[in-house]
Amino acid sequence: MSIALSEQEILRRESLQQLRALGINPYPAEAFDVNAWAQDITDNFNNKPEAYQNVVIAGRIMTRRIMGSASFAELQDSTGRVQIYLKRDDICPGEDKTLYNTVFKKLLDIGDYIGVKGYVFLTQTGEISVHVRELIVLSKSLKPLPVVKREEDGTIHDGFTDPELRYRQRYVDLTVNPDYKQIFINRSKVISSMRSYFNAQGWMEVETPILQPVHGGAAARPFATHHNTLDMPLFLRIANELYLKRLIVAGFDGVYEFGKMFRNEGMDRTHNPEFTAMEIYVAYKDYIWMMKMVEECLETVAKAVHGIPVVQVGNNEINFAGPYEKLSMYDSILKYTGIDVSAMDEAALRETCKELAIEVNPTMGKGKLIDEIFSAKVEAHLIQPTYITDYPIEMTPLAKKHRTKDGLVERFELFVNGKEIANAYSELNDPIDQRERLEEQLILAGRGDDEAMAMDDDFLRALEYGMPPTSGLGIGIDRLVMLMTNQSTIQEVLFFPQMRPEKKAKVATADDFINAGVPAEWVPVLNKMGFNTVEELKAGNPNKVFNDLGGMRKKLKLDITMPAKEVVMAWFE
C-alpha cells in the first residue's frame, strides 16, 4: 500500500477488500436500471403518491444518520437529493443481517454509489423519503469528498471554494457544489436554442478541419504542430471562416458550425486558449441584414435560458430584445475621447496613443493602433448591446469595402457589458481585392506581427471560382454563456479550463527517512501523520512528534517498539 495515502484512503481501501471478502463486487458490471429521480420524487410525490410505490433510484451517499436498527441517508443523483430510510429487517429479511450491520453501517462511506429499490412515503416530520427494500453497492469511492456543511437556510460552511481546486477537479466541484451544474445546463440551452433557430431557417450545420495547413480567418497567434506521416507543419485552427466560405462557393445557401478554436495567446478572466465559437455564413445577405438576425437569435437564446429577454449581469440588467444601438468605430472613439482619428495616419495615431498613455509597439500598423485606442477608451462604456460598425480597412482583411465610405469596410462587432461577443462582415468576395489585402498582411508579418494573417492560396482559388454576396458572423459561445449565467470569469463556464501543471507534493523514499535515523518500521507511521519528506519532519515540533508517535502506535495497534525520546530528538538534528 502506498505510504502517501491518507488515513481515510487507507481505511476505504480496507473496506473495499472486506466487501470483496463478503462476496460483494464493489464495481459490478451489470446495468442498474432506474425509474425515478430525486427531483421528480420531491416535486411530484405529494400530488400523485400512488405513482411512487415501486421506485428504483441510484446515486451517491451524501449524508448518513445511523440509529441502531434503522438509519437515514441522503442520496444524490443527477437531479438533486432525496432522503432514504433503511430498516435492518427490511433489507435483511432473513437471519443474515450482514448487508445492514456490516456493509451499510461499517463498509459504506460518504461518496459511495448505491442503488436502492423501495417506495416513497412521508416521515413523521413530513419529509419525503424512499423506504428501502433492496440495496446494492454500485461503486466504492476511495477518496473522501470534501465536507460541505449546509444549514437549513442555505448557509454553507467549509465549502469546496478554492477556484484552482474547483477548476482542476471539476468532478469534485460539481458533486459537492451541485448548484454550479445549472451554469452548464444553461450553457447547453444557449447552444441548443441557437442551433434550433438556425435549423428553422434552413441553414445546415457542418464540420470543418481543426488541423489546418494555413492559419487563416482571424488575426491571432496559432498553436503549431507537425504531421509525421505527411511530414508537414499544421496549425490548430484559430478560426473556421475560410473553410465555411469554401462551402458557400460550393453552393450552400447557409452553413454554420459550433467548434473549438485555439489561439496561443494570453489567459485572463475572459480568455482561454481553447474556446468555443459559432460561425455562420449566409449567401445573398449583408451585414445590415445580419444585425437583425443577431437580435432575433440572441433574444431567442435569452428567453430559452431565462424565459424573458432581460438578463441580470452583475449590477446591470441587459436587454437582449432589439433593436440595438449602433455606433461607427470612429464615432465611438470620438464620443468617449473627444478625438477624431478618422483622418490620422500611422504617425498621428502613435502620437495619440502616447498622449492617452496607451502602450503600443513598432509592429502595430494603423488598424491595430486604432483598435488599441478603442479597446482602452471605449469598450468599458458599452454595457447594453451595441453594434460598433464600419471599421477601417486595415483592421479587417476579410470584409468587403464599404459601399459608400472610402477606407472603411462593412463590419460590425457586438459589445455587451463591455466585452465583444460577436463579429460580422459583408464578406469580401472579390478575389483580386482579397489577394491584395492578404499581401498587406504579409508585410505586417514581416514587421514582426505574429498575429497577422497568412496567405491561403487555396482559399483565393476558391474565390476565383465565384462566391455569391455573403454575410458571415462569429459569436464567442463562452462569453455569451458568461452573460447568460451572470459569471465574471470564463473559467466558470468551462467544464475543464486550461490550467498550469499541477504541482505534485514531494514524497521522500523510505531510505531518505532511514538515512535521517528513523527506524524503517516507523516510516509509514510518519507518512500517515502527514510527513512526506524529511524536510517536513525536521520542520515539525520534536516533542509533539514524539507524543503523536505514541498516539498513532496505540490507535493503529502497532506491535513495534516505541523509540526512546532521545532517538526521536536526534531525527531533528
Solvent accessible surface area in square Angstrom, and as a share of the most:
residue,aa,sasa,rsa
1,M,148,0.66
2,S,63,0.41
3,I,56,0.28
4,A,54,0.42
5,L,26,0.13
6,S,52,0.34
7,E,51,0.23
8,Q,87,0.39
9,E,16,0.07
10,I,18,0.09
11,L,85,0.42
12,R,11,0.04
13,R,63,0.23
14,E,74,0.33
15,S,12,0.08
16,L,11,0.06
17,Q,101,0.45
18,Q,89,0.40
19,L,0,0.00
20,R,114,0.42
21,A,90,0.70
22,L,82,0.41
23,G,69,0.67
24,I,45,0.23
25,N,85,0.44
26,P,0,0.00
27,Y,89,0.34
28,P,31,0.20
29,A,102,0.79
30,E,134,0.60
31,A,90,0.70
32,F,49,0.20
33,D,118,0.61
34,V,52,0.30
35,N,83,0.43
36,A,3,0.02
37,W,110,0.39
38,A,0,0.00
39,Q,84,0.37
40,D,53,0.27
41,I,0,0.00
42,T,53,0.31
43,D,82,0.42
44,N,59,0.30
45,F,13,0.05
46,N,99,0.51
47,N,128,0.65
48,K,113,0.48
49,P,55,0.34
50,E,120,0.54
51,A,58,0.45
52,Y,21,0.08
53,Q,94,0.42
54,N,117,0.60
55,V,4,0.02
56,V,17,0.10
57,I,2,0.01
58,A,21,0.16
59,G,4,0.03
60,R,48,0.18
61,I,0,0.00
62,M,18,0.08
63,T,59,0.34
64,R,65,0.24
65,R,130,0.47
66,I,67,0.34
67,M,99,0.44
68,G,48,0.46
69,S,52,0.33
70,A,19,0.15
71,S,0,0.00
72,F,32,0.13
73,A,3,0.03
74,E,51,0.23
75,L,1,0.01
76,Q,14,0.06
77,D,19,0.10
78,S,84,0.54
79,T,59,0.34
80,G,22,0.21
81,R,70,0.25
82,V,4,0.02
83,Q,14,0.06
84,I,0,0.00
85,Y,38,0.14
86,L,0,0.00
87,K,87,0.37
88,R,77,0.28
89,D,70,0.36
90,D,32,0.17
91,I,11,0.06
92,C,6,0.04
93,P,117,0.74
94,G,45,0.43
95,E,171,0.77
96,D,100,0.52
97,K,52,0.22
98,T,42,0.24
99,L,47,0.23
100,Y,0,0.00
101,N,53,0.27
102,T,40,0.23
103,V,1,0.00
104,F,0,0.00
105,K,61,0.26
106,K,144,0.61
107,L,6,0.03
108,L,1,0.00
109,D,32,0.16
110,I,59,0.30
111,G,0,0.00
112,D,0,0.00
113,Y,84,0.32
114,I,0,0.00
115,G,1,0.01
116,V,0,0.00
117,K,75,0.32
118,G,6,0.06
119,Y,58,0.22
120,V,3,0.02
121,F,50,0.21
122,L,88,0.44
123,T,22,0.13
124,Q,194,0.86
125,T,126,0.74
126,G,46,0.44
127,E,80,0.36
128,I,23,0.11
129,S,0,0.00
130,V,0,0.00
131,H,20,0.09
132,V,0,0.00
133,R,115,0.42
134,E,99,0.44
135,L,17,0.09
136,I,74,0.38
137,V,4,0.02
138,L,38,0.19
139,S,36,0.23
140,K,5,0.02
141,S,22,0.14
142,L,48,0.24
143,K,139,0.59
144,P,56,0.35
145,L,28,0.14
146,P,45,0.28
147,V,100,0.57
148,V,25,0.14
149,K,111,0.47
150,R,88,0.32
151,E,89,0.40
152,E,188,0.84
153,D,119,0.62
154,G,50,0.48
155,T,62,0.36
156,I,80,0.41
157,H,79,0.35
158,D,96,0.50
159,G,26,0.25
160,F,20,0.08
161,T,97,0.56
162,D,70,0.36
163,P,75,0.47
164,E,92,0.41
165,L,74,0.37
166,R,8,0.03
167,Y,26,0.10
168,R,49,0.18
169,Q,48,0.21
170,R,2,0.01
171,Y,141,0.54
172,V,22,0.12
173,D,0,0.00
174,L,23,0.12
175,T,15,0.09
176,V,4,0.02
177,N,12,0.06
178,P,37,0.24
179,D,112,0.58
180,Y,71,0.27
181,K,61,0.26
182,Q,85,0.38
183,I,13,0.06
184,F,14,0.06
185,I,86,0.44
186,N,17,0.09
187,R,30,0.11
188,S,68,0.44
189,K,77,0.33
190,V,0,0.00
191,I,33,0.17
192,S,54,0.35
193,S,15,0.10
194,M,0,0.00
195,R,76,0.28
196,S,69,0.45
197,Y,30,0.11
198,F,0,0.00
199,N,78,0.40
200,A,84,0.65
201,Q,84,0.38
202,G,64,0.62
203,W,30,0.11
204,M,87,0.39
205,E,70,0.31
206,V,20,0.11
207,E,164,0.73
208,T,17,0.10
209,P,61,0.38
210,I,74,0.38
211,L,84,0.42
212,Q,3,0.01
213,P,68,0.43
214,V,39,0.22
215,H,29,0.13
216,G,5,0.05
217,G,6,0.05
218,A,16,0.12
219,A,54,0.42
220,A,1,0.01
221,R,118,0.43
222,P,22,0.14
223,F,62,0.26
224,A,78,0.61
225,T,62,0.36
226,H,95,0.42
227,H,63,0.28
228,N,131,0.67
229,T,122,0.71
230,L,110,0.55
231,D,108,0.56
232,M,60,0.27
233,P,83,0.52
234,L,15,0.07
235,F,40,0.17
236,L,48,0.24
237,R,5,0.02
238,I,1,0.00
239,A,3,0.02
240,N,0,0.00
241,E,9,0.04
242,L,11,0.05
243,Y,47,0.18
244,L,0,0.00
245,K,0,0.00
246,R,42,0.15
247,L,47,0.23
248,I,1,0.01
249,V,35,0.20
250,A,73,0.56
251,G,60,0.57
252,F,82,0.34
253,D,90,0.47
254,G,5,0.05
255,V,0,0.00
256,Y,0,0.00
257,E,7,0.03
258,F,31,0.13
259,G,9,0.09
260,K,77,0.32
261,M,1,0.01
262,F,30,0.12
263,R,65,0.24
264,N,58,0.30
265,E,67,0.30
266,G,57,0.55
267,M,97,0.43
268,D,75,0.39
269,R,140,0.51
270,T,15,0.08
271,H,82,0.36
272,N,10,0.05
273,P,17,0.11
274,E,50,0.22
275,F,38,0.16
276,T,13,0.07
277,A,10,0.08
278,M,0,0.00
279,E,18,0.08
280,I,0,0.00
281,Y,4,0.01
282,V,4,0.03
283,A,5,0.04
284,Y,145,0.55
285,K,70,0.30
286,D,39,0.20
287,Y,13,0.05
288,I,97,0.49
289,W,74,0.26
290,M,0,0.00
291,M,11,0.05
292,K,122,0.52
293,M,7,0.03
294,V,0,0.00
295,E,10,0.05
296,E,79,0.35
297,C,1,0.01
298,L,0,0.00
299,E,45,0.20
300,T,53,0.31
301,V,0,0.00
302,A,0,0.00
303,K,98,0.41
304,A,46,0.35
305,V,19,0.11
306,H,83,0.37
307,G,55,0.53
308,I,97,0.49
309,P,27,0.17
310,V,49,0.28
311,V,2,0.01
312,Q,82,0.36
313,V,10,0.06
314,G,49,0.47
315,N,154,0.79
316,N,50,0.26
317,E,110,0.49
318,I,0,0.00
319,N,68,0.35
320,F,0,0.00
321,A,33,0.25
322,G,34,0.32
323,P,119,0.75
324,Y,13,0.05
325,E,89,0.40
326,K,106,0.45
327,L,29,0.15
328,S,21,0.13
329,M,0,0.00
330,Y,33,0.13
331,D,74,0.39
332,S,0,0.00
333,I,0,0.00
334,L,81,0.40
335,K,116,0.49
336,Y,68,0.26
337,T,36,0.21
338,G,59,0.57
339,I,39,0.20
340,D,82,0.42
341,V,0,0.00
342,S,47,0.30
343,A,101,0.78
344,M,42,0.19
345,D,86,0.44
346,E,55,0.25
347,A,73,0.56
348,A,37,0.29
349,L,0,0.00
350,R,63,0.23
351,E,89,0.40
352,T,7,0.04
353,C,0,0.00
354,K,157,0.66
355,E,124,0.56
356,L,38,0.19
357,A,95,0.74
358,I,18,0.09
359,E,159,0.71
360,V,43,0.25
361,N,63,0.32
362,P,109,0.69
363,T,37,0.21
364,M,23,0.10
365,G,7,0.07
366,K,53,0.22
367,G,4,0.04
368,K,59,0.25
369,L,0,0.00
370,I,0,0.00
371,D,53,0.28
372,E,54,0.24
373,I,1,0.00
374,F,1,0.01
375,S,49,0.31
376,A,60,0.46
377,K,72,0.30
378,V,0,0.00
379,E,36,0.16
380,A,81,0.63
381,H,101,0.45
382,L,5,0.03
383,I,55,0.28
384,Q,82,0.36
385,P,6,0.04
386,T,4,0.02
387,Y,0,0.00
388,I,0,0.00
389,T,12,0.07
390,D,10,0.05
391,Y,0,0.00
392,P,1,0.00
393,I,39,0.20
394,E,73,0.33
395,M,34,0.15
396,T,2,0.01
397,P,10,0.06
398,L,1,0.00
399,A,0,0.00
400,K,60,0.25
401,K,107,0.45
402,H,27,0.12
403,R,139,0.51
404,T,107,0.62
405,K,91,0.39
406,D,145,0.75
407,G,45,0.44
408,L,17,0.08
409,V,0,0.00
410,E,3,0.01
411,R,23,0.08
412,F,0,0.00
413,E,18,0.08
414,L,0,0.00
415,F,2,0.01
416,V,0,0.00
417,N,48,0.24
418,G,9,0.09
419,K,86,0.36
420,E,49,0.22
421,I,2,0.01
422,A,0,0.00
423,N,39,0.20
424,A,1,0.01
425,Y,19,0.07
426,S,4,0.03
427,E,2,0.01
428,L,3,0.01
429,N,34,0.17
430,D,64,0.33
431,P,35,0.22
432,I,127,0.64
433,D,17,0.09
434,Q,0,0.00
435,R,86,0.31
436,E,91,0.41
437,R,10,0.04
438,L,3,0.02
439,E,79,0.35
440,E,100,0.45
441,Q,14,0.06
442,L,82,0.41
443,I,116,0.59
444,L,37,0.18
445,A,46,0.35
446,G,70,0.67
447,R,100,0.37
448,G,49,0.47
449,D,11,0.06
450,D,80,0.42
451,E,46,0.21
452,A,8,0.06
453,M,8,0.04
454,A,24,0.19
455,M,40,0.18
456,D,9,0.05
457,D,87,0.45
458,D,63,0.32
459,F,1,0.00
460,L,1,0.00
461,R,139,0.51
462,A,16,0.13
463,L,2,0.01
464,E,106,0.48
465,Y,176,0.67
466,G,42,0.40
467,M,10,0.04
468,P,31,0.20
469,P,70,0.44
470,T,2,0.01
471,S,0,0.00
472,G,2,0.02
473,L,4,0.02
474,G,16,0.15
475,I,2,0.01
476,G,22,0.22
477,I,0,0.00
478,D,3,0.02
479,R,42,0.15
480,L,0,0.00
481,V,0,0.00
482,M,16,0.07
483,L,12,0.06
484,M,0,0.00
485,T,17,0.10
486,N,72,0.37
487,Q,44,0.20
488,S,73,0.47
489,T,20,0.12
490,I,4,0.02
491,Q,26,0.11
492,E,23,0.10
493,V,0,0.00
494,L,11,0.06
495,F,98,0.41
496,F,144,0.60
497,P,8,0.05
498,Q,74,0.33
499,M,61,0.27
500,R,204,0.74
501,P,124,0.78
502,E,85,0.38
503,K,196,0.83
504,K,167,0.71
505,A,81,0.63
506,K,143,0.61
507,V,66,0.38
508,A,9,0.07
509,T,83,0.48
510,A,43,0.34
511,D,91,0.47
512,D,61,0.32
513,F,0,0.00
514,I,73,0.37
515,N,125,0.64
516,A,29,0.22
517,G,44,0.42
518,V,2,0.01
519,P,42,0.27
520,A,60,0.47
521,E,86,0.39
522,W,1,0.01
523,V,2,0.01
524,P,52,0.33
525,V,6,0.03
526,L,0,0.00
527,N,7,0.04
528,K,64,0.27
529,M,43,0.19
530,G,46,0.44
531,F,34,0.14
532,N,35,0.18
533,T,8,0.04
534,V,21,0.12
535,E,113,0.50
536,E,75,0.34
537,L,0,0.00
538,K,83,0.35
539,A,90,0.69
540,G,24,0.23
541,N,84,0.43
542,P,43,0.27
543,N,77,0.39
544,K,123,0.52
545,V,5,0.03
546,F,45,0.19
547,N,101,0.52
548,D,50,0.26
549,L,0,0.00
550,G,27,0.26
551,G,42,0.40
552,M,24,0.11
553,R,87,0.32
554,K,172,0.73
555,K,123,0.52
556,L,52,0.26
557,K,178,0.75
558,L,49,0.24
559,D,147,0.76
560,I,42,0.22
561,T,111,0.64
562,M,53,0.24
563,P,14,0.09
564,A,47,0.37
565,K,93,0.39
566,E,124,0.55
567,V,60,0.35
568,V,0,0.00
569,M,55,0.25
570,A,47,0.36
571,W,2,0.01
572,F,34,0.14
573,E,164,0.74
